[in-house]
Amino acid sequence: MKSLYLDRYGSSEVLSFRDLPKPEASSGQVIVKVHAVSLNPLDWRLMRADPFLIRLYFGLFKPKLHCLGADFSGVVDAVASDVTAFKAGDEIFGLMTPEITGSLSELIAIPSNSIVRKTQALSHPQAATLGVAALTAYEGIHDYRALKAKEKVLINGASGGVGTFAVQMAKELGAHVTGVCSGRNAELVRGLGANEVIDYQTTDLLRTEDRFDLVYDTVGNHPPKALKTLLAPGGRLVLASAGNSWGFLQAMRIAKKDASVDLIIDLKKDQKRLQAVGELATSGKIVPVIDREYSFEETPAAIDYVETKRARGKVVIRLDW
């Protein structure tokens, strides 16, 4: 089977396509024929080992994991004998676990509790976006503060993969949403439901006079202490990104000491949450924003584009077999 392969850290030039043995379903697993994959910053960061802390978990000198990709949508090809919840032919979506080969492959073996059924209301490219980004947005918006109608929410990075979902989720809960993005993306963010937009290219976010019940940072371009000054009494700061290794260590230290600050480290990605974001998308309460679609052969170029940090919403790889 055809698979994208990473054998050393570096630019997209280190990526290659290889024919690997077809996976077999172990106990509790299903084999999925992948139809679409959405990329995340995690893919280029793993490829480059950036920040350096990645090497401590995924290999100091060379990667232990040789295939990239976390999110996917596809069709069940086969199931282990002890799997009863799914059968061959079921359309599903889900995301990989760190211990298992990535989703940028023709076939993948995945635990059956890492996938949920895809409805006909969603295409494979749309369903493929409901992994890391949608679940990160769901955790930041739904878990760390019980939002009430008309409470103020600030989302830094509102036009990105996580941000586009977070704006819609906060708006669906009745919040007054302010999105931070570049001027070229202001119309997009307003179209997703933001009441106000701050153009970071012309306005210093930290100088805004508004105070917010929830500040959700998906970028990591401001120190947590500075973002805390934007909180209203009783407000909460949630960090989905901390920029570089030093920023991550600082964010961890602050989140550990300060009850009003949370850092999303170990993303919650159980079936119940996958089902929840799937239902939001199926009902139209959230609409995946897909910036570009690439063929499987164009994956290195797609990863390069994600690395520019200029993608609006998600970038999707289509595997049309």
C-alpha positions as CSV (number, residue, x, y, z in Angstrom):
1,M,0.0,0.0,0.0
2,K,1.1,3.6,-0.7
3,S,2.1,5.7,2.3
4,L,3.9,9.0,3.0
5,Y,7.1,8.2,4.8
6,L,9.4,10.3,7.1
7,D,12.8,8.8,7.9
8,R,14.6,11.9,9.2
9,Y,13.8,15.4,10.4
10,G,13.9,18.3,8.0
11,S,12.0,20.2,5.4
12,S,9.4,18.6,3.2
13,E,12.2,17.3,0.9
14,V,12.8,14.5,3.4
15,L,9.3,13.1,2.7
16,S,8.9,10.2,0.3
17,F,6.2,7.8,-0.8
18,R,6.7,4.2,-0.1
19,D,4.9,0.9,-0.6
20,L,4.4,-0.6,2.8
21,P,2.9,-3.9,3.9
22,K,-0.9,-3.8,4.3
23,P,-1.9,-3.6,8.0
24,E,-3.8,-6.4,9.7
25,A,-6.5,-5.8,12.4
26,S,-5.3,-6.8,15.9
27,S,-7.8,-7.3,18.7
28,G,-10.2,-4.3,18.9
29,Q,-9.0,-2.8,15.7
30,V,-10.5,-1.9,12.3
31,I,-8.8,-1.4,9.0
32,V,-9.8,1.8,7.3
33,K,-9.4,2.8,3.7
34,V,-8.6,6.5,3.9
35,H,-10.4,8.9,1.7
36,A,-9.4,12.2,3.1
37,V,-6.9,13.6,5.7
38,S,-6.8,17.1,7.1
39,L,-3.4,18.5,8.1
40,N,-2.4,20.2,11.3
41,P,0.6,22.3,12.5
42,L,1.6,19.1,14.3
43,D,2.5,17.6,10.9
44,W,5.1,20.1,10.0
45,R,6.3,20.4,13.5
46,L,6.9,16.6,13.7
47,M,8.6,16.7,10.3
48,R,11.0,19.4,11.5
49,A,11.2,18.5,15.2
50,D,10.1,22.0,16.0
51,P,10.1,22.9,18.9
52,F,13.1,20.9,20.0
53,L,11.1,19.3,22.9
54,I,9.4,17.1,20.2
55,R,12.6,15.1,20.0
56,L,12.3,14.0,23.6
57,Y,9.1,12.2,22.8
58,F,9.4,11.2,19.2
59,G,13.1,10.5,18.8
60,L,16.2,12.5,19.7
61,F,18.2,12.0,16.4
62,K,15.6,10.5,14.1
63,P,11.8,10.0,14.3
64,K,10.4,6.9,15.8
65,L,7.1,7.5,13.9
66,H,7.6,7.4,10.2
67,C,4.1,8.4,8.9
68,L,2.5,11.8,9.4
69,G,-1.2,12.6,9.7
70,A,-3.7,12.5,12.6
71,D,-7.2,13.3,11.2
72,F,-8.9,11.1,8.6
73,S,-12.2,10.1,7.1
74,G,-12.8,6.9,5.2
75,V,-14.5,3.6,4.9
76,V,-14.1,0.5,7.1
77,D,-12.3,-2.2,5.0
78,A,-12.1,-5.0,7.6
79,V,-12.6,-5.5,11.3
80,A,-11.1,-7.8,14.0
81,S,-13.2,-10.7,15.1
82,D,-14.0,-9.1,18.4
83,V,-15.3,-5.8,16.9
84,T,-19.1,-5.6,16.7
85,A,-19.8,-1.9,16.6
86,F,-18.5,-1.5,13.0
87,K,-18.5,-3.6,9.8
88,A,-16.9,-3.4,6.4
89,G,-18.4,-0.6,4.3
90,D,-19.2,1.8,7.2
91,E,-18.2,5.4,6.5
92,I,-16.4,6.8,9.5
93,F,-14.0,9.5,10.7
94,G,-11.6,9.8,13.6
95,L,-8.0,10.5,14.5
96,M,-4.9,8.5,15.2
97,T,-3.3,8.0,18.6
98,P,0.4,9.0,19.0
99,E,1.5,5.3,19.3
100,I,0.1,4.3,15.9
101,T,1.2,5.1,12.3
102,G,-0.2,8.3,10.9
103,S,-3.2,8.6,8.6
104,L,-1.4,9.7,5.4
105,S,-1.6,6.2,4.0
106,E,-3.9,4.2,1.8
107,L,-4.9,1.8,4.7
108,I,-4.6,2.3,8.5
109,A,-5.2,0.0,11.5
110,I,-7.0,1.9,14.2
111,P,-8.7,1.0,17.5
112,S,-12.5,0.9,17.0
113,N,-13.0,3.3,19.9
114,S,-11.0,6.0,17.9
115,I,-13.7,6.3,15.2
116,V,-17.3,7.3,14.8
117,R,-19.8,7.0,12.0
118,K,-19.9,9.7,9.3
119,T,-23.3,10.9,8.2
120,Q,-24.2,11.5,4.6
121,A,-24.6,15.2,5.4
122,L,-20.8,15.4,5.5
123,S,-18.3,14.8,2.7
124,H,-15.1,12.9,3.5
125,P,-13.1,16.1,3.3
126,Q,-15.4,17.9,5.7
127,A,-15.4,14.9,8.1
128,A,-11.6,14.7,8.0
129,T,-11.4,18.2,9.6
130,L,-13.3,17.1,12.7
131,G,-10.2,15.8,14.5
132,V,-7.4,17.7,16.2
133,A,-8.6,21.2,15.4
134,A,-12.3,20.6,16.1
135,L,-11.6,18.7,19.3
136,T,-9.1,21.4,20.5
137,A,-11.8,24.0,19.9
138,Y,-14.4,21.9,21.7
139,E,-12.1,21.4,24.7
140,G,-11.3,25.1,24.9
141,I,-14.8,26.4,24.5
142,H,-16.9,23.8,26.3
143,D,-14.6,22.4,29.0
144,Y,-12.9,25.2,30.9
145,R,-15.6,27.7,31.4
146,A,-19.4,27.1,31.4
147,L,-20.3,30.0,29.0
148,K,-23.5,31.8,29.5
149,A,-25.4,33.8,26.9
150,K,-23.9,37.2,26.1
151,E,-20.6,36.5,28.0
152,K,-17.6,37.9,26.2
153,V,-15.2,35.6,24.5
154,L,-11.9,36.6,22.7
155,I,-10.4,34.1,20.3
156,N,-6.8,34.9,19.2
157,G,-6.2,33.2,15.8
158,A,-9.8,33.2,14.8
159,S,-9.2,32.4,11.1
160,G,-7.0,29.3,11.7
161,G,-8.0,25.6,12.0
162,V,-8.8,25.7,15.7
163,G,-10.1,29.3,15.6
164,T,-12.7,28.9,12.9
165,F,-14.3,26.1,14.9
166,A,-13.9,27.9,18.2
167,V,-15.7,31.1,16.9
168,Q,-18.7,29.0,15.8
169,M,-18.8,26.9,19.0
170,A,-18.7,30.0,21.2
171,K,-21.4,31.7,19.1
172,E,-23.6,28.7,19.2
173,L,-23.5,28.9,23.0
174,G,-24.7,32.5,22.8
175,A,-21.5,34.3,23.6
176,H,-20.5,37.7,22.3
177,V,-17.4,36.8,20.2
178,T,-14.4,38.9,19.3
179,G,-12.0,37.3,16.8
180,V,-8.4,38.3,16.3
181,C,-7.0,37.8,12.8
182,S,-5.5,39.7,9.9
183,G,-7.5,42.2,7.9
184,R,-7.7,39.9,4.9
185,N,-9.5,37.3,7.0
186,A,-11.9,39.7,8.9
187,E,-14.8,39.0,6.5
188,L,-14.4,35.3,7.0
189,V,-14.4,35.5,10.8
190,R,-17.4,37.8,10.8
191,G,-19.2,35.3,8.5
192,L,-18.6,32.6,11.1
193,G,-20.4,34.6,13.7
194,A,-17.9,36.9,15.3
195,N,-19.6,40.1,16.7
196,E,-16.3,42.0,16.5
197,V,-13.0,41.5,14.8
198,I,-9.6,42.9,15.8
199,D,-7.0,43.2,13.0
200,Y,-3.7,42.4,14.7
201,Q,-1.8,44.1,11.8
202,T,-3.3,47.5,12.7
203,T,-4.4,47.2,16.3
204,D,-2.4,46.1,19.4
205,L,-4.6,43.4,21.0
206,L,-3.1,44.1,24.4
207,R,-4.3,47.7,24.3
208,T,-8.0,46.9,23.8
209,E,-10.2,48.3,26.6
210,D,-12.6,45.3,26.5
211,R,-12.4,42.6,29.2
212,F,-13.4,39.1,28.5
213,D,-14.9,36.1,30.4
214,L,-12.9,33.7,28.3
215,V,-9.7,34.4,26.4
216,Y,-8.8,31.5,24.1
217,D,-5.4,31.7,22.5
218,T,-4.7,29.4,19.6
219,V,-1.5,31.3,18.4
220,G,1.0,31.6,21.3
221,N,2.3,35.0,20.2
222,H,1.7,36.8,23.5
223,P,2.9,35.9,27.0
224,P,0.2,34.4,29.2
225,K,0.7,37.1,31.8
226,A,-0.1,39.8,29.2
227,L,-3.2,38.0,28.0
228,K,-4.4,37.7,31.6
229,T,-4.8,41.4,31.7
230,L,-7.6,41.1,29.2
231,L,-9.7,39.0,31.6
232,A,-12.8,40.2,33.4
233,P,-13.2,39.3,37.1
234,G,-13.7,35.5,37.3
235,G,-12.5,35.1,33.7
236,R,-10.4,32.3,32.3
237,L,-7.4,32.1,30.0
238,V,-7.1,28.9,27.9
239,L,-3.9,28.3,25.9
240,A,-4.1,25.9,22.9
241,S,-0.6,27.0,21.7
242,A,2.5,28.3,23.4
243,G,4.7,29.1,20.4
244,N,8.2,27.7,21.0
245,S,9.7,25.4,23.6
246,W,10.5,28.3,26.0
247,G,6.9,29.6,25.7
248,F,5.5,26.1,26.3
249,L,7.6,25.7,29.5
250,Q,6.4,29.1,30.7
251,A,2.8,28.3,30.0
252,M,3.1,25.0,31.9
253,R,4.5,26.8,34.9
254,I,1.8,29.5,34.9
255,A,-1.0,27.0,34.3
256,K,0.2,24.9,37.2
257,K,0.2,27.8,39.7
258,D,-2.7,29.9,38.4
259,A,-6.2,28.4,38.6
260,S,-7.5,30.9,36.0
261,V,-5.1,29.6,33.3
262,D,-5.4,26.3,31.4
263,L,-3.0,24.8,28.9
264,I,-4.3,22.1,26.6
265,I,-1.5,19.5,26.6
266,D,-3.1,16.1,26.3
267,L,-6.0,16.6,24.0
268,K,-9.2,14.8,25.0
269,K,-10.1,12.7,22.0
270,D,-12.6,10.0,23.1
271,Q,-15.6,8.7,21.0
272,K,-18.1,10.9,22.9
273,R,-16.3,14.1,21.9
274,L,-15.8,12.9,18.3
275,Q,-19.6,12.2,18.2
276,A,-20.3,15.6,19.7
277,V,-18.3,17.5,17.0
278,G,-19.8,15.3,14.4
279,E,-23.3,16.2,15.5
280,L,-22.5,19.9,15.5
281,A,-21.2,19.6,12.0
282,T,-24.1,17.4,10.7
283,S,-26.7,19.9,12.1
284,G,-24.9,22.9,10.6
285,K,-24.1,24.5,13.9
286,I,-20.4,24.4,12.9
287,V,-19.3,24.4,9.2
288,P,-15.7,23.2,8.5
289,V,-13.7,25.9,6.7
290,I,-11.5,24.3,4.0
291,D,-8.9,26.6,2.5
292,R,-7.3,24.2,0.0
293,E,-7.5,20.6,-1.1
294,Y,-4.5,18.7,-2.4
295,S,-4.0,15.3,-4.0
296,F,-2.1,12.6,-2.1
297,E,0.9,13.2,-4.3
298,E,0.9,16.9,-3.5
299,T,1.1,16.3,0.3
300,P,4.6,17.8,0.7
301,A,3.5,21.0,-0.9
302,A,0.4,21.0,1.3
303,I,2.5,20.7,4.4
304,D,4.7,23.6,3.2
305,Y,1.5,25.7,2.9
306,V,0.4,24.8,6.4
307,E,3.8,25.8,7.7
308,T,3.4,29.3,6.3
309,K,0.7,29.8,9.0
310,R,-1.5,31.6,6.5
311,A,-4.1,28.9,5.9
312,R,-7.7,29.9,6.5
313,G,-9.3,27.0,8.4
314,K,-8.2,23.6,7.3
315,V,-6.0,22.1,4.5
316,V,-7.2,18.7,3.3
317,I,-5.5,15.9,1.4
318,R,-7.9,13.8,-0.8
319,L,-7.0,10.2,-1.4
320,D,-9.1,9.2,-4.4
321,W,-8.5,5.5,-5.0
